[in-house]
Amino acid sequence: MSEIGGITGSLVAGVLLGALFFGGLWWTVRRGVTAPNPALWFGLSALSRMAIVLVTLFYLARTGWSSLLACLCGLLIARVAVTRLTRNAD
């Protein structure tokens, strides 16, 4: 039973990571286009988003492949959700 709880937690973590990553990307594009120094916005945003996701994935990889797979599925779910939510926001 604890295995299911760990996988569910990893799935939720993946959804939250995906929302942070892809929501942050959407926010960066909207703000970075009008910024006086867009290269700084895009560069720092990409580095910080990737660092957060990679550290979390590295931590989850130590707990087992099933947790890592659940987290990656959560990332994909969040990608689809953020894409659909932000498509109509413009």
Residue pairs with C-beta under 8 A, 6 or more apart in sequence:
3 66
6 63
6 64
6 66
6 67
7 66
7 67
7 70
8 70
9 67
10 60
10 63
10 66
10 67
10 68
10 70
10 71
10 74
11 70
11 71
11 73
11 74
12 74
13 56
13 60
13 71
13 74
14 70
14 71
14 72
14 73
14 74
14 75
14 77
14 78
15 74
15 75
15 77
15 78
15 81
16 74
16 78
17 52
17 53
17 56
17 71
17 74
17 75
17 78
18 74
18 75
18 76
18 77
18 78
18 79
18 81
18 82
19 78
19 81
19 82
20 49
20 52
20 53
21 49
21 52
21 53
21 75
21 78
22 78
22 79
22 82
22 83
23 82
24 45
24 48
24 49
25 45
25 49
26 82
26 86
28 41
28 42
28 45
28 46
31 41
32 38
32 41
32 42
32 45
35 41
53 75
56 71
57 68
57 71
57 72
60 67
60 68
60 71
61 67
61 68
